[in-house]
Amino acid sequence: MRPIFWLNNARYVSFPQSLLPAFVAVALAFGQPGFSWGLSLLAVFGCVMAHFGFNILDDYFDFRNNDGKVREKLAGMGMRSRIAKCSYITSGEADIIQTRNAALVFLSLAAVSGAVIWYCRDFDYRLALIVALALVLGYSYSGKPLALGYYGFGELVIGSMFGPLLMSGTYISACGDWSNALLMVSLATGMLVMNIVYSHSVVDRVSDAAIGKMTFARILRGKAPMLAASALMIFLPFMLVIAAVEFFGLSRWNYMVFVILPWAIVLYRYLYCFVYEKIVDETPRWWMGPMERWDLITQAGIGWFMIRWYLARNLLSMFCVVLIVVNFLV
């Protein structure tokens, strides 16, 4: 196995989408009776390995379902916002068997981590249930018979996996307990992860329609329903933090997440203007967070797409960072 090759194709640049929610769960568990740094870090490692494994498995099923050919067709139509996921298979750098095996290696590392934690947590049935649900959803994202991602439910799968399932599993691993505050925060985080994919599908809905790809944005059809869903995913997480603080004992310091509310407002405005074809200044500002390689993005003519994607990513990242810092320090 070629570790660097497979890490690149597992899209390691996306690993903060699992790493940060996992560390939020660790931060919430920090200071609870039974907290263990060793089991916490092992759980984080397992989450990231599972993330990589499911990314590769998605490529495997995409190629088997001939989606690789569809992506080539999309690129040929000049729709550059889509990143080809199966190019390393179609180019011959790896075959379908090697792809499957690489996915199994990553998932096996996650399984070993989980087995150690399960043993140390006295075979807690909740951990087994969470892992079972994650396996079913991860496989069913693009694997048949459900192939939920092909019917417009991929965003919901991703939100469930990277929010409640990942964070509940990590929290129980870290301290052996569970809390309603954790549930509120995990739902909030899952919605922000889901928002990254959903914002992508809103901006790419014309491209998706051209190749017959179904997404949640296309299921909603109308502009108003699409934007209502965006508003829900972007703003409800802040309301869930309020619920966690006011009703479930989370520290009031967690209200610090409202510092990034302007990012949420700007992201929604950009999506609104895109959907209704209104002109808006799409120049990145320093306060919007990192937007790497912007010169190359501008040259490629995809700044209209990437500024919205970056804002969605940065909103999730900073939301998590604030919660991590606050809950480790107070």
Secondary structure, DSSP 8 states (H G I E B T S, - for coil): --HHHHHHHTTGGGTHHHHHHHHHHHHHHTTSTT--HHHHHHHHHHHHHHHHHHHHHHHHHHHHTTHHHHHHHHHHTT-TTS--SSHHHHTTSS-HHHHHHHHHHHHHHHHHHHHHHHHHTTT-HHHHHHHHHHHHHHHHTTSTTT-GGGGT-HHHHHHHIIIIIHHHHHHHHHHS---HHHHHHHHHHHHHHHHHHHHHHHHTHHHHHHTT---HHHHH-SHHHHHHHHHHHHHHHHHHHHHHHHHH---GGGGGGGGGHHHHHHHHHHHHHHHTT--------GGG---TTHHHHHHHT-HHHHHHHHHHHHHHHHHHHHHHHHHHH-
